[in-house]
Amino acid sequence: MAERSAELLKGTLDLLILRVLDLRPMHGSAIADRVAEVTKGTFQVKAGSLFPALHRLEQEGSIQGEWIESAEGRRVRSYSLTRDGRHQLSAEKKNWTRIVQAMNSVLESA
């Protein structure tokens, strides 16, 4: 059977972005690379999904962006988590734990 790539469930992209930015500020492609690295390639976040999510999270006040110069000398937008973003991350982690527990209950039931 051909291996299918996992698709991000609605809402999980925000959680992935917030969690990655909880570690340190990063620019967009570094966020996508880190998600792919940590999930061993299970989640491949494409620019067409990532950048609208970053823009939305910034508009909501969960993250803040600033223009910096990359190590390669390019201008990139670096994002960091705000206090509101830390609260959102905490709430989303709790919700995700609840969802995982519910799914495990379904999968383990007869």
Disulfide bonds with the S-S distance in Angstrom:
none
